[in-house]
Amino acid sequence: MKFEDLKIVQKWREYAGPKDERLEAENAKIYKIGFVLLSFGMLMIFFYQFIARQVAWVHSDASEMPHGFATPFEAAMYLWLVIVMLICAGLQTRKGYVDTNRFGQTEHLPVGYFMLVSGLSGAAFALVIAAMRCIAEAQIVPLESVFWLANLATGVFCGATIFAATFAALCATFFTAKRRRAKLEAELDSSDDI
C-alpha cells in the first residue's frame, strides 16, 4: 500500500487543497539547510567532546585510555546521526543528486581538480582539529602548558589522512564513472547492431 492511498492522506489533500510547487521547493531548501546545519553542528560537538576527553587524559596521570563516549545514550545518538546521514547520501545518489556523468565524459583523470578539492578539505580539517585541541586544552590547563606544536602536528596528520582519503574517494568515483560509461556505450553499440 502506498502512502498516497491511505484514507487519512486523501482526506488531508481534500482539506488542504492542491500543492503549491513554489512553496514545496522553498520548504525543501529550508529543510536541506537545516539538516546540513544540524548535522555539521552535531559532528563538531562530537569531535570536540572526543578531543576534550583525549586532551584531559593526556594531562592527567591516568593509565587507562579515555572512553570514546561518556554514556551508551551518547553513543546511540551519534550512531543514529551517522545512520541518518548515510541514508540521506544513499537516497541522494539514487535520485541522481550525485552526478558522476561529468567524470565519465572526461578523457583523463582530473588530478589538478582532485588535488585542489582534497587539499582544501585536508587543510580545513587540519585547522579545525588543531584549533579544537588547543581550545579544549586551554580550558583544562594554563596557556603556557598547552602543547601548541603537538596539537598542530596532530591536526596536520589528520589533515593528511583526510587529504589521502578524499583523493582516493574521488579517484574511485572517477574510475567507477568511466566503467559505467564504457558499459553503457557498449550496450548502446550492441543494440545498434540489432
C-alpha positions as CSV (number, residue, x, y, z in Angstrom):
1,M,0.0,0.0,0.0
2,K,1.3,3.4,-0.9
3,F,1.3,6.4,1.4
4,E,-0.9,8.3,-1.1
5,D,-3.6,5.6,-0.9
6,L,-4.2,6.0,2.8
7,K,-7.6,7.5,3.7
8,I,-6.1,10.0,6.1
9,V,-3.8,11.3,3.4
10,Q,-6.7,11.6,0.9
11,K,-8.8,13.5,3.5
12,W,-5.9,15.8,4.2
13,R,-5.5,16.5,0.5
14,E,-9.2,17.3,0.2
15,Y,-8.9,19.7,3.2
16,A,-5.5,21.3,2.2
17,G,-6.2,21.6,-1.5
18,P,-3.6,21.3,-4.3
19,K,0.1,21.7,-3.5
20,D,1.9,24.9,-4.2
21,E,5.0,23.8,-6.0
22,R,6.9,27.0,-5.2
23,L,6.2,26.6,-1.5
24,E,7.2,23.0,-1.7
25,A,10.5,23.9,-3.3
26,E,11.2,26.6,-0.7
27,N,10.4,24.2,2.1
28,A,12.7,21.7,0.7
29,K,15.5,24.3,0.6
30,I,14.8,25.3,4.2
31,Y,14.8,21.7,5.4
32,K,18.0,21.0,3.5
33,I,19.8,23.9,5.0
34,G,18.5,23.0,8.5
35,F,19.7,19.4,8.1
36,V,23.1,20.4,6.9
37,L,23.5,22.9,9.8
38,L,22.2,20.3,12.4
39,S,24.5,17.6,11.1
40,F,27.5,19.8,10.9
41,G,26.9,21.1,14.4
42,M,26.4,17.7,15.9
43,L,29.6,16.4,14.2
44,M,31.6,19.4,15.6
45,I,30.2,18.7,19.1
46,F,31.1,15.0,18.7
47,F,34.6,15.8,17.6
48,Y,35.1,18.4,20.3
49,Q,33.9,16.0,23.1
50,F,36.1,13.3,21.8
51,I,39.1,15.6,21.6
52,A,38.4,17.2,25.0
53,R,38.4,13.7,26.7
54,Q,41.6,12.8,24.9
55,V,43.3,16.0,25.9
56,A,42.2,15.7,29.5
57,W,43.6,12.2,29.5
58,V,47.0,13.5,28.2
59,H,47.2,16.0,31.1
60,S,46.1,13.6,33.8
61,D,48.1,10.8,35.3
62,A,45.6,8.2,34.3
63,S,47.0,5.0,32.9
64,E,43.9,3.8,31.1
65,M,42.8,5.1,27.8
66,P,39.8,7.5,27.7
67,H,36.5,6.1,26.5
68,G,35.1,7.4,23.3
69,F,31.6,8.1,24.8
70,A,30.5,9.1,28.2
71,T,27.3,7.1,28.1
72,P,25.7,4.5,25.9
73,F,22.9,7.0,25.1
74,E,25.6,9.4,23.7
75,A,27.0,6.6,21.6
76,A,23.5,5.7,20.3
77,M,22.8,9.3,19.5
78,Y,25.9,9.7,17.3
79,L,25.3,6.2,15.7
80,W,21.8,7.4,14.8
81,L,23.3,10.6,13.3
82,V,25.7,8.5,11.1
83,I,22.9,6.2,10.0
84,V,20.7,9.1,9.0
85,M,23.5,10.8,7.1
86,L,24.3,7.5,5.2
87,I,20.6,7.0,4.4
88,C,20.3,10.6,3.1
89,A,23.5,10.1,1.0
90,G,22.2,6.9,-0.4
91,L,18.8,8.5,-1.3
92,Q,20.5,11.4,-2.9
93,T,22.7,9.1,-5.0
94,R,19.7,7.0,-6.1
95,K,17.8,10.2,-7.1
96,G,20.7,11.4,-9.2
97,Y,21.7,14.2,-6.8
98,V,25.3,13.0,-7.0
99,D,26.2,13.2,-10.7
100,T,29.3,11.3,-11.8
101,N,28.4,11.8,-15.5
102,R,31.0,14.6,-15.9
103,F,33.7,12.3,-14.6
104,G,32.6,9.7,-17.2
105,Q,32.9,12.2,-20.0
106,T,36.5,13.3,-19.4
107,E,39.4,11.7,-21.1
108,H,42.0,11.9,-18.4
109,L,42.0,11.8,-14.6
110,P,41.5,15.4,-13.4
111,V,44.4,15.2,-11.0
112,G,44.6,19.0,-10.5
113,Y,40.9,19.3,-9.6
114,F,41.1,16.3,-7.3
115,M,44.3,17.7,-5.6
116,L,42.6,21.1,-5.1
117,V,39.5,19.6,-3.5
118,S,41.5,17.1,-1.4
119,G,43.9,19.8,-0.4
120,L,41.2,22.2,0.7
121,S,39.4,19.6,2.7
122,G,42.6,18.3,4.3
123,A,43.7,21.9,5.2
124,A,40.3,22.7,6.6
125,F,40.2,19.5,8.7
126,A,43.8,20.1,9.9
127,L,43.0,23.6,11.1
128,V,39.7,22.6,12.8
129,I,41.4,19.7,14.6
130,A,44.3,21.8,15.7
131,A,42.1,24.6,16.9
132,M,39.7,22.3,18.7
133,R,42.6,20.6,20.5
134,C,44.1,24.0,21.5
135,I,40.7,25.3,22.8
136,A,40.0,22.1,24.7
137,E,43.5,22.1,26.2
138,A,43.3,25.8,27.2
139,Q,40.1,25.0,29.1
140,I,41.9,22.4,31.2
141,V,45.4,23.8,31.8
142,P,47.0,27.2,31.8
143,L,48.0,28.6,28.4
144,E,51.7,28.0,29.0
145,S,51.0,24.3,29.5
146,V,49.2,23.9,26.2
147,F,51.0,21.6,23.7
148,W,50.8,24.0,20.7
149,L,53.1,22.2,18.4
150,A,51.8,18.7,19.3
151,N,48.2,19.9,18.6
152,L,49.4,21.4,15.3
153,A,51.2,18.1,14.4
154,T,48.1,16.1,15.3
155,G,46.0,18.4,13.1
156,V,48.4,18.1,10.2
157,F,48.4,14.3,10.5
158,C,44.6,14.2,10.5
159,G,44.5,16.7,7.6
160,A,46.9,14.5,5.6
161,T,44.8,11.5,6.3
162,I,41.7,13.3,5.1
163,F,43.6,14.5,2.0
164,A,44.5,10.9,1.1
165,A,41.0,9.6,1.8
166,T,39.3,12.3,-0.2
167,F,41.7,11.9,-3.1
168,A,41.2,8.1,-3.1
169,A,37.4,8.5,-3.0
170,L,37.4,11.0,-5.9
171,C,39.7,8.6,-7.9
172,A,37.4,5.7,-7.1
173,T,34.4,7.8,-8.2
174,F,36.2,8.7,-11.5
175,F,37.1,5.1,-12.4
176,T,33.6,3.8,-11.5
177,A,32.0,6.5,-13.7
178,K,34.4,5.6,-16.6
179,R,33.5,1.9,-16.2
180,R,29.7,2.7,-16.2
181,R,30.1,5.0,-19.2
182,A,32.0,2.3,-21.1
183,K,29.4,-0.3,-20.2
184,L,26.6,2.0,-21.3
185,E,28.3,2.7,-24.6
186,A,28.9,-1.0,-25.2
187,E,25.2,-1.7,-24.5
188,L,24.2,1.1,-26.9
189,D,26.6,-0.2,-29.6
190,S,25.2,-3.8,-29.3
191,S,21.6,-2.5,-29.5
192,D,22.5,-0.6,-32.7
193,D,23.7,-3.8,-34.3
194,I,20.3,-5.4,-34.0
